[in-house]
Amino acid sequence: MPIFLLSLPTELIDDISSYLSYASVLALQLSCRELHAIVKDLQHLKGSQLSKSLKPYHITDLLEIELWPCYNRAEAEEGCSRQAMPTLDYFACHICLKIRSAEYFSNAMMKSRRGKLSPVSMSSEKQKRFCIPCGVTTGKYQKGVQLEFGGCGGGIYHESKSENLQYLFECLPITGYST
């Protein structure tokens, strides 16, 4: 007779989920409404790790999540190169702790050791990946820098400052650009 997860007592589900990573608990919650409600209620009753810190997750959790099929579609698409595609691939930023579309990342941040398909899993280089808006905000990208972005469907960001000191990005087509 098969044992179904939902037929287990909530204490046992709580015990099982305590051994899971943030990404795995999230996947468990997303699997069905009943498990979402059970796990959410258990977190609330325990005082929850979620309320102890501003963000309950770290870059390592996001690096695990970005490999989920819904965030890593270019790899699965037939006829696609292994190069990132803006509408199909998503990457984690260690500064804002968000998973964002490839169009928010420079090509240098999405390939080789910082790329999600790098043979080195969870490398320290992946944990240093940041998106273009965070790069501008933190000063990692200086005024006048040009960046190829968005993988195979992207373009070039050219950053300049306007009179009101806000950063503006001009998106230039990638054709005719030489490095």
Protein Blocks (a to p, Z undefined) as FASTA:
>chain_A
ZZdfklpcfklmmmmmmmpcfklmmmmmmmpmklmmmmmmmmmmnopaklmpmblcdfkl
mmmmmmpmklmmmmmpghiafbdcfklpccddfklopacdfklpcfklmgcjlpmkbfbg
hifklmmgccfklmmmnopacghiacdehijmlccddddddfkopacdddddfehpaZZ
